[in-house]
Amino acid sequence: MAEDRNLAVTMNTSVTQEQSQSEPIQAQTCIIIHPGSKNLRIGRASDVNPHTILHAIARPRRPKGPLHRDPVLIPTVELSKENKLQVDETYQSMRGTLQSCLRSDGTPRPATSAQQVALANKQCIPIQGSVSKLQYVTKSDVEDYIIGDQVLYAHSADQFNVHFPFRHGDLNIHAGVGGSLSSILADLETIWGHCITNLLEIPKTELKHYRAVLVIPDIYNRLFLKELVGLLLIQLGFGGCFLVQDHVAATFGAGLGAACVVDLGDQKTSVSCVEDALSQRATRIRLDYGGSDITQAFYYLIQRAGFPYKECQPQHPLDGALLTRIKEGYCHLNLDFCGLRDVNFVVERPGVPTLRYHIKIGDELLLAPLGLFNTEVFALTGQDKRGQGQANASGDPEDPHDANYLRETSRRAHKEALENQSTSTASMDPIDNSTNAGGQGEEDLVVDSLAADAATDDQPQQQLLYSLDQAILHSIERCSSDEMKRRMYSCILLVGGGAKFEGLSTWLHNRLLLQIPFQFRPEQTEIIVGPKEMDPSMVAWKGAAIMSCLESAQELWIRPTEWKKIGVRLLRERAPFYW
Ligand SMILES: Nc1ncnc2c1ncn2[C@@H]1O[C@H](COP(=O)(O)OP(=O)(O)OP(=O)(O)O)[C@@H](O)[C@H]1O
């Protein structure tokens, strides 16, 4: 019911004349903010593309204060013997599969081995260039903080604390310094405020004339959302804001009414089914792996194939960024690319001569992204990786109609209904009594499920670490009707930077074709990456920009005055998603 109401809010184009006149839609005064675990995308709704920066901040460390440096790449872990064996066996079996693959013209595809690659790189000596003009940023260069890509150059000798406010697709709460909710909100205020002033060139004092749309994760934590609205309206001082889920925004960006949306980010992969601007709650899945895990898997593989840049330290920000660039430039899922391929890269560290490498890499380029379909290998970056679904709503002291209230009133109403039933049935024919017993059973079920809801408040539903194809199948299986399942199987939208691997859509298509249940098989399954030639990592941002200008979105805006007065209840009433 609540979902239907919100659907009406989002899609309703019959905003009253008065409202639309009083609030003209001006794309230049709408700022769209899409924060990610690695990247921040920010820009005016009227911009063709947003500014994309590393979503990180470095702050000078206090003398003798605690040190905390969030890594650029998700770190690898010490593998147990069994896990190491499992990872190696999985790669071995993947290599075996590649050996039996055909190219698109039907000819056998020659596979490469790690030994072949190691042999080809044995003689590789890097070419030394001139001394790099890059410089590390030191404490004396900085007044308060460093933001964005500059953070990669924050002096390594423990002068700075480095924070990424988002990790694994959600706020990066941790027990270390800078890991509390208030510290993270302070970091976000600084980073976003800095971008607005310096990249968008809007003075902070002017923000009351601007509105913000915040793109939030599909699976969200209500407490965090409440704080983020406060950050936009009170701390940053925007004149209005609304929140939109990234998957819903992606369907707007792609111009689709219904799609199973798959977001391949840096540290998470999320899937959900969206129809008419609503992400179906039961279909939401977030998995603990993304592009960063693929980069680490790639490094693991090339190390075993004699990677000649022996000094590489993936935990060093500049090497982490270098490995990421090589992955982005060369890794693929295209079976027509085979044999040893030339890979060129330059190692550049401030103040020392650059080193240019020309090396060969073989099937490692394909095996690394194939981890998306063989998730056992992601044990490399964590042996307890999981998936999760949307947590149930919990109580909020500021919201008199919070989930607890709804649960209580449902229980009371249920009890009264039962009492009424028993008095009325007492005077009835015993045959009718038995009919009522059946009805009562049904209502008990409702109460049971409400009780179960209470038991799982705030606890994200734990799920298995599905592979990409399994996650899509599981998500679609949870759609409420067969018709919807059919629609979702016919249109799968891939977004996020990780969707850019060449050949990913064909690979996924082939995997899914074999597994879609016969009765739901659509005439055609379309897998869309980069709709309308858009960069897949910008689709959600674009969608939010489009939404902000729709007349139907005008009733979603939350104003600072009403937020101060009414608070979180406004989100229940206005959010374009089930609160
Ligand atoms: N051409 C490419 N090929 C493969 N991967 C790419 C390419 N370009 C970017 N990526 C990867 O995409 C990821 C970043 O994607 P995106 O910006 O969508 O993530 P994010 O929003 O910051 O993170 P998250 O969604 O996990 O919160 C990085 O891991 C990056 O290496």
The ligand as an SDF file (V2000), in Angstrom:
LIG
                    3D

 31 33  0  0  0  0  0  0  0  0999 V2000
   36.6800    0.8680  -18.2590 N   0  0  0  0  0  0  0  0  0  0  0  0
   36.4750    0.2010  -17.1340 C   0  0  0  0  0  0  0  0  0  0  0  0
   36.5190   -1.1450  -17.1260 N   0  0  0  0  0  0  0  0  0  0  0  0
   36.3360   -1.8390  -15.9870 C   0  0  0  0  0  0  0  0  0  0  0  0
   36.0940   -1.2700  -14.7770 N   0  0  0  0  0  0  0  0  0  0  0  0
   36.0390    0.0710  -14.7420 C   0  0  0  0  0  0  0  0  0  0  0  0
   36.2340    0.8680  -15.8930 C   0  0  0  0  0  0  0  0  0  0  0  0
   36.1160    2.1650  -15.5310 N   0  0  0  0  0  0  0  0  0  0  0  0
   35.8890    2.1810  -14.2000 C   0  0  0  0  0  0  0  0  0  0  0  0
   35.8420    0.9300  -13.7260 N   0  0  0  0  0  0  0  0  0  0  0  0
   35.6810    0.5020  -12.3220 C   0  0  0  0  0  0  0  0  0  0  0  0
   34.4610    0.9660  -11.8060 O   0  0  0  0  0  0  0  0  0  0  0  0
   34.5840    1.1240  -10.3930 C   0  0  0  0  0  0  0  0  0  0  0  0
   34.0190    2.4540  -10.0000 C   0  0  0  0  0  0  0  0  0  0  0  0
   32.6670    2.4390  -10.3100 O   0  0  0  0  0  0  0  0  0  0  0  0
   31.6760    3.4810   -9.6520 P   0  0  0  0  0  0  0  0  0  0  0  0
   32.1940    4.8470   -9.8300 O   0  0  0  0  0  0  0  0  0  0  0  0
   30.3150    3.1690  -10.1900 O   0  0  0  0  0  0  0  0  0  0  0  0
   31.7990    3.0430   -8.1270 O   0  0  0  0  0  0  0  0  0  0  0  0
   31.3770    3.8510   -6.8310 P   0  0  0  0  0  0  0  0  0  0  0  0
   30.0060    4.4230   -7.0520 O   0  0  0  0  0  0  0  0  0  0  0  0
   32.4220    4.8040   -6.4250 O   0  0  0  0  0  0  0  0  0  0  0  0
   31.3740    2.6660   -5.7830 O   0  0  0  0  0  0  0  0  0  0  0  0
   30.1830    1.8270   -5.1110 P   0  0  0  0  0  0  0  0  0  0  0  0
   29.0840    1.7220   -6.1350 O   0  0  0  0  0  0  0  0  0  0  0  0
   30.8310    0.5310   -4.7830 O   0  0  0  0  0  0  0  0  0  0  0  0
   29.7800    2.6010   -3.9010 O   0  0  0  0  0  0  0  0  0  0  0  0
   36.0850    1.0650  -10.0870 C   0  0  0  0  0  0  0  0  0  0  0  0
   36.3910   -0.1860   -9.4990 O   0  0  0  0  0  0  0  0  0  0  0  0
   36.7130    1.1800  -11.4520 C   0  0  0  0  0  0  0  0  0  0  0  0
   37.9660    0.5180  -11.5250 O   0  0  0  0  0  0  0  0  0  0  0  0
  1  2  1  0
  2  3  1  0
  2  7  2  0
  3  4  2  0
  4  5  1  0
  5  6  2  0
  6  7  1  0
  6 10  1  0
  7  8  1  0
  8  9  2  0
  9 10  1  0
 10 11  1  0
 11 12  1  0
 11 30  1  0
 12 13  1  0
 13 14  1  0
 13 28  1  0
 14 15  1  0
 15 16  1  0
 16 17  2  0
 16 18  1  0
 16 19  1  0
 19 20  1  0
 20 21  2  0
 20 22  1  0
 20 23  1  0
 23 24  1  0
 24 25  2  0
 24 26  1  0
 24 27  1  0
 28 29  1  0
 28 30  1  0
 30 31  1  0
M  END
$$$$
